Amino acid sequence: MKAQQHGLALAEVLIAMGLSLLVALATASLLHASNGDFLHNGANTRIDDNGRFALAIIGQSLRQAGYRGEPGAAAAAAPPLPLAIEGRDAASVAANAEGLGSALPAVNGSDALAIRYAPAAIAGAEAGGAMLNCAGFPADAGEWAWSIFYIARASDGVAELRCKYKGESDWGSDAVVRGVDAFHVLYGIDTDSPRDNIANRYMTASGIEALDAMLPASERMMRPHWRRITSVRVALLLHGERGSRGGARLSSYELLPGADPDARIDEASLPAPMQHRARRLFTATVALRNP
């Protein structure tokens, strides 16, 4: 009788332990899922903030392209004036070179975008007034200032959107946002004659250069097709931290669908640590003041 009671008690203990283990496993599973959702939501929030900030900085700089303030010897210089907008496909930029300088290997085929403007003096304000370059610094009135956007890797290997500008004594380059997979640009060109300042087609920088290359040498030097750019379309692909997206499925992203087949990122082609991350595409089209 005692042996039977002892056996029943042992069975009850084993059942209780099994139920406790099941509850613990269920709790751990819920905690793991909750932690994954927390990482995913946090990563997407940071991506959203960074993407909006990057588009705001690029958009502000583009809206200044081609502005010529007075007075200033540079702003009033005789033609040909500096290009208001210029770009390169699949190229990075040397931080200490003059302007775009020599093309460097691109990060994931990303483009480079250069913007120029000459701010006016404003009474009672610092030189350059409220017109700032992409790093937030004013330029001297009448000086042709630069804002150059490109992708480069930081010292830890993370790709970032960078802003290059001309300082008082030398060139500088600062990070705008980190975690950028790719940056691509299309240029809206007004092909009408006379011009109506409305883009008839969007082309890559290489396409614009090809149009200029077909002109006679006397016209080619002026690079006239770059002077017909009336809008710019930019696309940025940003990623989150490692582990910010679960699952085994790999994705592909077209940054400029149908317009630039090279503006594409396949996760399968990325290093393993860069796969399975939260990603989001940001695009914007900005009208220019390109005289």
C-alpha positions in Angstrom: 0.0 0.0 0.0 2.8 2.4 0.9 4.7 1.5 -2.2 1.6 2.3 -4.3 1.2 5.7 -2.5 4.9 6.4 -3.1 4.6 5.6 -6.8 1.6 7.9 -7.1 3.4 10.7 -5.4 6.4 10.3 -7.6 4.2 10.4 -10.7 2.5 13.6 -9.5 6.0 15.1 -9.0 7.1 14.1 -12.5 3.9 15.5 -14.0 4.4 18.8 -12.1 8.0 19.0 -13.2 6.9 18.3 -16.8 4.2 21.0 -16.7 6.7 23.4 -15.2 9.2 22.7 -18.0 6.5 23.3 -20.5 5.6 26.6 -18.9 9.3 27.6 -18.8 9.7 26.7 -22.4 6.6 28.7 -23.5 7.8 31.7 -21.4 11.3 31.6 -23.0 9.8 31.3 -26.4 7.5 34.3 -25.8 10.5 36.2 -24.4 12.6 35.4 -27.4 9.8 36.4 -29.8 9.2 39.6 -27.8 12.9 40.5 -27.9 13.0 39.9 -31.7 10.0 42.2 -32.1 11.7 44.8 -29.9 14.9 44.7 -32.0 13.0 44.8 -35.3 10.8 47.8 -34.2 13.8 49.6 -32.7 15.8 49.1 -35.9 13.0 50.2 -38.2 12.5 53.4 -36.1 16.2 54.3 -36.3 16.2 53.5 -40.0 13.2 55.7 -40.5 14.8 58.6 -38.6 18.1 58.3 -40.4 16.4 58.1 -43.9 14.2 61.1 -43.3 17.2 63.1 -42.0 19.4 62.1 -45.0 16.6 63.1 -47.5 16.2 66.4 -45.7 19.9 67.3 -45.9 20.2 66.2 -49.6 16.9 68.1 -50.4 18.1 71.3 -48.8 21.4 71.2 -50.6 19.7 70.5 -54.0 17.3 73.4 -53.6 20.4 75.7 -53.3 22.0 74.3 -56.5 22.9 77.1 -59.0 21.9 80.0 -56.7 24.0 83.0 -57.4 24.0 85.7 -54.8 25.3 89.3 -55.1 27.7 90.8 -54.5 30.8 88.7 -54.9 33.4 88.3 -57.6 32.9 84.6 -57.9 29.1 84.9 -58.2 29.5 87.7 -60.9 32.2 85.9 -62.8 31.9 85.8 -66.6 30.7 82.6 -68.2 31.2 79.7 -68.2 29.8 79.5 -64.7 30.6 76.4 -62.6 28.1 73.6 -63.0 25.3 73.8 -60.5 24.9 70.0 -60.4 27.2 67.2 -61.4 27.5 63.5 -60.7 29.3 60.2 -61.2 27.9 56.7 -61.4 29.3 53.9 -59.3 32.0 56.1 -57.8 33.2 57.2 -54.4 35.2 60.3 -53.6 38.5 61.1 -52.0 37.9 63.3 -48.9 40.9 65.6 -49.4 40.8 66.0 -53.2 39.5 69.1 -55.1 35.8 68.7 -55.8 34.8 65.3 -57.1 38.5 64.6 -57.8 39.4 61.2 -59.2 36.8 58.4 -58.9 37.4 55.8 -56.2 35.8 52.3 -56.1 32.2 52.6 -55.1 30.4 50.9 -52.2 27.8 48.6 -53.7 27.9 50.6 -56.9 26.8 53.8 -55.2 26.9 57.2 -57.0 28.4 60.6 -56.1 26.5 63.9 -56.3 28.1 67.3 -56.3 26.1 70.6 -55.8 27.4 74.2 -56.1 26.0 77.5 -55.2 27.2 81.1 -54.3 25.4 82.6 -51.3 24.6 86.2 -51.0 25.5 88.5 -48.2 22.6 89.4 -45.8 22.7 92.6 -43.8 23.3 91.8 -40.1 24.1 88.1 -40.8 27.3 86.1 -41.0 28.9 85.6 -44.4 26.7 83.4 -46.5 23.5 84.1 -44.4 21.2 81.2 -44.0 22.6 79.2 -46.9 24.6 76.3 -45.4 26.5 73.5 -47.0 25.7 69.8 -46.3 27.7 69.9 -43.1 25.8 72.9 -41.8 28.5 75.5 -42.3 28.0 78.9 -44.1 30.1 79.8 -47.1 31.5 83.3 -47.8 29.3 85.6 -49.8 30.0 85.2 -53.5 32.1 82.1 -53.1 31.1 79.1 -55.1 30.5 76.6 -52.3 30.3 72.8 -52.5 28.1 70.1 -51.1 29.2 66.6 -52.2 27.3 63.4 -51.2 28.8 60.0 -51.6 29.1 56.6 -49.8 32.3 55.5 -48.0 33.1 53.0 -45.2 33.9 54.2 -41.7 36.9 52.9 -39.8 34.8 50.0 -38.5 33.7 49.0 -42.0 30.1 50.3 -41.8 29.1 52.2 -44.9 27.8 55.7 -44.4 26.5 58.6 -46.4 29.1 61.3 -46.3 29.1 65.0 -46.9 32.2 66.6 -48.5 32.7 70.4 -48.4 35.3 73.1 -48.8 36.4 74.5 -45.4 38.3 77.7 -44.8 41.7 76.1 -45.3 41.1 72.6 -46.7 38.4 70.1 -47.7 36.4 68.3 -45.0 34.2 65.2 -45.0 31.6 64.3 -42.3 29.2 61.4 -41.9 25.5 62.3 -42.4 24.0 58.9 -41.5 25.5 55.4 -41.0 24.2 52.1 -42.2 23.6 53.0 -45.9 23.8 50.1 -48.3 23.6 52.2 -51.5 22.9 55.7 -52.9 21.8 56.3 -56.4 20.9 59.4 -58.4 18.9 60.2 -61.6 19.0 63.6 -63.3 15.9 65.1 -65.0 16.9 66.9 -68.1 14.9 69.5 -70.0 15.4 68.7 -73.7 12.9 71.2 -75.1 14.0 74.2 -77.1 13.3 76.8 -75.9 13.5 75.4 -72.4 10.5 75.2 -70.2 12.4 74.0 -67.1 10.4 70.7 -67.0 12.3 67.4 -67.1 11.5 65.4 -70.2 13.5 62.3 -69.2 15.6 61.0 -66.3 19.1 59.8 -66.9 22.1 58.6 -65.1 25.3 60.7 -64.9 26.9 58.5 -67.5 24.0 59.2 -69.8 24.4 62.9 -69.4 28.1 62.7 -70.1 27.4 60.6 -73.2 25.1 63.4 -74.6 27.8 66.0 -74.0 30.4 63.7 -75.6 28.5 63.7 -78.9 28.7 67.5 -79.2 31.5 69.4 -81.2 34.6 70.1 -79.1 33.8 73.8 -78.9 30.4 73.1 -77.3 31.5 70.0 -75.3 33.7 72.2 -73.0 30.6 73.9 -71.7 29.0 70.6 -70.7 25.6 72.0 -71.8 23.5 69.0 -70.9 24.4 69.3 -67.2 23.2 72.9 -67.4 19.8 71.6 -68.5 19.2 69.5 -65.4 15.9 70.7 -63.8 15.3 68.1 -61.2 17.1 65.3 -59.4 15.8 62.0 -58.1 17.7 60.3 -55.3 17.3 56.9 -53.7 18.9 55.5 -50.5 18.8 52.0 -49.1 19.4 51.9 -45.3 19.9 48.8 -43.1 19.5 48.1 -39.4 21.7 46.3 -36.8 22.6 42.6 -37.1 19.7 40.4 -36.1 17.1 43.1 -36.7 15.2 40.8 -39.1 14.6 37.1 -38.7 13.8 34.3 -41.1 15.9 32.6 -43.7 14.5 34.4 -46.8 16.9 36.8 -48.6 15.5 39.8 -50.3 16.5 42.1 -53.3 15.9 45.8 -53.6 15.6 47.9 -56.7 16.4 51.5 -55.8 15.3 53.1 -59.1 13.0 50.5 -60.8 13.0 50.6 -64.6 15.4 53.6 -64.7 18.7 52.3 -63.6 19.3 48.5 -63.7 22.5 48.9 -61.8 20.7 50.5 -58.8 20.0 47.1 -57.2 21.0 45.3 -54.0 20.7 41.5 -53.6 21.2 40.4 -50.0 22.6 37.1 -51.3 25.6 39.0 -52.7 26.3 40.7 -49.4 28.7 39.4 -46.7 26.9 37.0 -44.3 26.9 39.5 -41.4 25.1 42.0 -43.6 22.3 39.7 -44.6 19.0 39.2 -42.7 18.8 42.9 -41.6 15.9 45.2 -41.5 16.1 47.5 -44.6 14.1 50.3 -46.0 14.2 52.3 -49.3 13.9 56.1 -49.3 13.4 58.2 -52.4 12.8 61.8 -53.3 12.6 64.1 -56.3 13.7 67.7 -56.0 13.3 70.5 -58.5 16.4 72.6 -59.2 17.2 76.3 -59.8 19.6 75.6 -62.7 19.9 78.8 -64.7 
